[in-house]
């Protein structure tokens, strides 16, 4: 096979079902070494071990993308606060179309929802202040909103104290983003999904976006959006291209410039990517870079100087680590001219991307010392677990449970991931800010000792992994539950009767 055909075959395998938004290219053709991309990926794995997927784009060309099994390119992923950047974009479309002005006062938009004696600070609050997280609230208003979940969320937000003059005090405030969603819906008569579909989602090829809604059927705005990693990359590319997409100006370049510029100061630590200023629901970074991000490592990172967009989904705790890896491994290595093609390095990169997998549970497949016919019962508990039974199959195990949602079976592969679905948390999964109902999962399991079985369960459209450790005792079983990440408690232990 000649060198040209070899390169073609390598990159067909590498980016086999790429997003139609991006043409494919080798890294070298766009001024980046495949060796450097491989080093970056290896560092992501070694330093985080919780990356779910990424897309790397330069000069509007797809250089590399990969997903760590059981995560896949077709599945949407929970974005958490990366949703905020999409909500800001909806405000931008509304401003471009004359539906609103960002200097309008919030009190004038919702006069019927104001408290009895609104403060001067509340009356002064503008849409601009919501966008820049400088509403004047001392604290994030979301906890108060969620504590009164059945009440009108707009009214709850407006009832919160506004201790500072709006525009003078930065406080990350997810309730403020909900207000942006409510304003777009009031001004347009459409919720965020309906409003953004013809303006953003459809032009960018983003199919079936999902968003959580308040009891008033207003999109939550500051969180709750699910789209794919490729969709995130397309969104970043729209911003990199100053609102232009396939020869059409979708969003004004003036809005892009305002949204991604430093509008307010948010700290003075020159070494922190959370202290470089805040735009319209976008963070400024070091190195003249900007990003949208969400809890546990959901990112769109735009590097204008080098014409680069990077999208990442993950389930990690330290959100600085992936940024540091980009600044260290990629940023110094973007060249202005193409590099010589390197088929050896490209093949190694291809092989790495094709083999990406989160580690399954390590241990033995069989345990001859434990009877697996016993069904264990539990007293009432905060997880709603009623009964549990473990059985073996040709592919691994079945973890059979009965909980508040009924009978459910979790297939756990030995040395591999098996797909299923699960509704685990008592009262739904809102304890983790997940959507209600059955969730797609993938699980693996193994015996880690004669008396201990461990299962790992990934909720495949979220950042979450649930570890379940069964410790068998003469009189029953102890069940240790632990999430990789959570906003509150992460671990519990339940004892059978």
Phi, psi and omega in degrees: 000130181284169189298320182296313181295325178298314180297319179299313182295321179301314187278340170295317177293318186297317186234061191293318182237056187289159177300139179293347181291337188233134169285153182270151178205159169283152174304318184300322181296338180251019172081029178222137182283135174300328178298320180291322177296316179297318177300316178301314181297317179297322177292321177303316180294312186290324186270343185235312183052033180212017176279133182260327179186157178211158172224130181242121184233135171222140182054036181062025177240140180278114182268322180194150174207152180195153178227136180275113178306135017271007176284147185224158184294335186277342183279136170290159182229138177300130186262344188048230190287352169299338173304328183302322182293328176290321178295317175303321180297323176298319176298321178299315177299316181296321178293316178302323184271002178078014179284338180202165170241138183288353175263005172296147179271136183299322181298329179285337180278326182235058183296332182279354183247006181286151173294170187301318182232079184297140179287162178297324178296317178297317181293338181272347185295131181248166172304320179305320181290326174296317182297324187262009181057035177237047182291340185100353176291134177292326184235157171303132182274351183299316179305318179295320179297315184286332175294331179248049191305327184277349179275168178295117187295325179296316179297320179297316178301313184291341179276351182283149179299143174243089191284337186241157175296124180305140181092356184245352189218119180273128171214119178302123197216095184292333175298328178296323179290325173302321179297323176299317177299315180296323179293315178300318181294320180292320183287326186256340186079009181229145175285174187300320179298311181296320183288319185278341185301306181286339186267327187231301188298309182295312179301325181273000180076022178276111186259138174054050173295143180239142180219142173284154182232152175284170176301339178272009179060041172247132179303140185298337171077298185279351178197178172098354179274140173235123169217176182275167177298321177297323178297320178299317180297319178297319177300315178297322180295323176302316179292318178300324181271019175058038175086004182262141181215117178049056175069013178234135178275104181278316184230140188294144177296332177297319178294315180303315182298317180291316186296327187257000177272164175285108178266326179220156175275142180227026178147171184232016177273107184294344182263001183254134176279006173251009182234022185259007181109161183226139180259226175264079180068025170234146176265139166278145178242173168296167175067023179060039180249154173228163183206159159251146179211163180219161185310142174067020167097051173250123189223145154237121185242123183244125183242085186301321184302327183248008176059049188233142170232134176232128175246137181221138166241144182198183179223052187252168181263319181265102185282350177285330188302311180297326177295314179301320179297321178293313181299325184277314191266330184251313190306318181285353191248007174281119181257153183283341181237157178300152175258164175297136179298143183229090186295328179294311180294323180294322178295318178297320178295317177302312181299321179295313181295325180286342185253009183297129181201133171289142186294136174278172181292133179266133179164195180270153179278322186242152176222112185273356183267350183244135172281130183253022179264349187283134172258121184263137181251153184230144171293166179307134183213167186291344177269351179073015180283127183253312177219159180211141176213138178248129176229161180260151175226176179293335181260352182157253187212162168239125174258107184260126180229155166239126177225195184299343181261004178107196181279133180219147181236128182249108176283128181242115181282147173268114181074011179202169179261132175247136183275151176194201176213154187202141167238104193256314189289139177298132181073028184087186184254022182293342175302335178251013184060026174271165177291157177288162170089188182294138181242138173297135180226165167220138187221152171224163181202162177193160173277121179266347172197178180299332185247003187230128175242137180237134173239143171242131184237115175265130170273102202286357174246020184219174174280359197265141168234134177250121174265130179239118179244120178259121176250113185275132182237165179303328185251009180160206182221142173257134182244113176261125182245134179211127173270148176294323180217154175190163177274346179228219178304144182246348186219149181212157173230129180241139179247135177289163179295000000 
